[in-house]
Amino acid sequence: MRIIGGIFKGRHFHPGKKFKARPTTDIAKEGLFNILANRYDLSNKNILDLFSGTGSVAYEFLSRGCQSATLVENNFSHYRFIVSVLNDLHVENARVFKADVFKYVQKSSEAYQIIFADPPFDLARFSEVPDAVLNSKTLATNGLFILEHPKEFDFTSHPCFKELRKYGKVNFSFFEPIEVPDATQE
């Protein structure tokens, strides 16, 4: 696994052969971050990386200067790997939680401008992830939620769906919260 852009570009990390996570491919990461770099100033964005796995996507955000990153991973060995990489990179603007993602988003009161989720493709509750995030308080009002998923899932009919990008077998669905009209302005 390598970091493909930013200040940590070219750094390699090896999670080991027994690691169960499926890291986002370099081609998919490059495509995703090209989109994000052209649309957003990441330096003022707080990022939430759900189902972090190796932490690969969060490292890319950190490498590109995001304000802060929070990683949530339930698997203890994955959590330990993420902590060790962040220590190796000497990152001080990141936090890692070993927690169930569904419980985390339900209980967290912190709002993030960008949330990225890469659940295991065989997760029994995979189709519930968008609503779990979008119905929580974790996504800022003008925020962006990005879900990595296999082609077997189609979220284009979701009311918050905005865009789909495909990179080989990797699909990214982009969601934005629905703006609720302010009743006091009528």
N, C-alpha and C positions, 0 to 999 in steps of 0.2 A: 504494500500500500504506500502511495506517495502523495505528497501535497503538490498540486499542479500549478498554483499561482500565489502571488503575494510575497510577503517577507519570508515565509517558510518554504517557498517554492523549491522543489527538488528533494526535500527531506523525506526519507524512507523510514517506515516502521513495519515491523513484522509481528503480527499477532500470534503466529504459531499455527501449526497444522491442525490442532484440536479446536481451534476457534470456530464457533458455529455461525457467526454472522456472515451475511452476504454483503460485502462492501459495494457501494455505488461505483460503477465503472468510471475510469478516467474520462472516457469520451462523454458519458452522461454528465459527469461533474463539470467538464469544460463547457458543454452546451448550456447547462443550467447557469453557471456563473457568468457566461457571456451575456445571457439574458438579464440577469440581476445587475451586472455592472453597467449595462446600458440604460437601466430604468431607475436605479436607486443609488443613493449615496449611503454606503454601508457604514460609514464612520459614525453615524448617529443612530444606528439600529441595534436594539437588543434582540438577540436571537435565541430561540428555543429549539433544540434538536431532540425530538422524541424518538424512542427506539434507536438510540444512538449507535448501537453495535460497536464498530471500531472507533467511532467518533470522527470519521473521515470528513463528513460534510461540515461539522462544526469547526474542524481545523482549517478548512478552506475559508469559512467566514472569518475566523480569527486572523488568519494569514492576510486577509484582504482588509483588515482594519475595523471590523465591527466593534461597536462600543463594548458589548459584553456578550457572552454565550453561556447558556445554561443547557446542560446535557442531562437527559433522563434515560437510564438504562436499568432494566430489572435483573439481568444476568450478572452474577457477582464477578465472574472472571472477565467479562467484557468491561464492567465497571472498573476493575483494577487496572486493566490495560489502558483505558482512557485516562485514568489518574496518572499512570506512569508516563504516557505521552505528553500530557499537559505539563508535568514536571520537567521532562526532557526539553520541552520547548520554552520553559521558564515563563509560562503564561500565567498572568495574575488576574485577568479579567474574565475568568471562566469558573463556573461551579458545576459540580457533577453530583447527581442524586441517584442513588440506587433505589428505584421505586417503580411501582406499577404505573404505567403511563395514564391509564384511565382514571386512577385515583389521584394522580398528580394534577392533571388538568381540572379535575372536579374541585380540588381543594385549594389550588394556587390562586392567590389574589393579584399576582404580578402580571402585567400586560406586556406582551412582546410585539414588536413591529413585524417580525418575520418568524414564522414557525415552520419547521421542516420535520416531516415524519416519514420514516422508512421502516414500517412494520415488517416483521417476518411475513413472507408471502403466504405461508400456511397458517397465519394467525386466525383462530376461529372467529374473532370479532373484527376482522379486517374492515368490513363494510361499515362498521360503526365509528371508525376513526374520524372521518370528517365531522360528523355531528358532535362527537365527544369534544373536539377542539372548538368548533364554531359555536357551540352552545355553552361554552365555558367563558370565563373572564380572562383567559390567557391571551387571546388575540386582541390587539389594540383596534380601536374603531376603524382606523385607516390601514390596518395591517394586511399581511399576505400570508396565506397558509399554502404550503406546497406539500403534496403527498406523492411519494414514490410508490408505484404499484405495477403489477404485471398487467398485460393486455386483457386478462380475463375480467378485470374490473372496469366498469364504465361509470364515471361520475358526471357525465355531461348533462344529465337532467337534474342535478342537484341545484337548488335555487341560488347557491353562492358560487357555483362553478363559473370560472372565467376563461380558462384556456387549457389546452392539452398539448404537451410536447413529447415527442417520441424519439428515443435514442437507442436503436437496436431493440433489445427486449425490455428496456427501461422506459417507463412512462411517468411523466410528471403531470399531475393535475394541479392547477392553480385555483385557489378560492379566495374570495374577498368577502368580508362580512356585509350583510345587507344593511343599508342605511335605513334606520327607522326615523320617519319624519318627526320633528320636534312639535308636539301639540301646542306648545306655548307660542309658536310663531304664526299661528293661523289667525 
